[in-house]
């Protein structure tokens, strides 16, 4: 199982772009990188998933370098409602390999 | 995205009794479901992985006789906490993956269990 390392916490002002980087040095060839957002007392919510290069959807972008040993979640113009814990997960969803969580990054958006 | 629903969202039970939590995939067939527990201000801890029609695989340190998991159909998995004790009080979260969901695992809303 690929282990992930993220910063424990980050602070950002409203309206700024936030980049959260995750290290996954032993990622396997068939592993995907998925980011989730979790609010207190709620289950994690899917944000974005990628395999390589760049992926963008309506809420975020995911940048993955060629060696895939890290990934960066980019949240454009954060608002107070983006205050949450963000988890980077690495695994082979297609193979339904079990997925374990790291500590996640607590993002605090400041007015 | 795919929807995974848990029920109940909150439950209080007396010490020594059993309580069941349901996890349903509403719009896809979940060949694999995962159960996690989460204590306040901590990350999710994987308890077990269940594949439809077969016995669940429990993580080290998780008592399989205490946390009974049944994945009898492609849309339903249940977690039964037997002989519950106050230390079992926690936030329990399920997740599911299936052919329609591709490489993505979707999570339920979570269930708060309080044992009094």
Interface residues (C-beta under 8 A of the other chain):
Chain A: X32 X34 X36 X41 X42 X43 X44 X45 X46 X49 X87 X89 X91 X92 X93 X94 X96 X98 X99 X100 X101 X102 X103 X104
Chain B: X1 X4 X6 X31 X32 X34 X36 X43 X44 X45 X46 X49 X51 X57 X91 X93 X94 X95 X97 X101 X102 X103 X104 X105 X106 X107 X108 X109 X110 X112
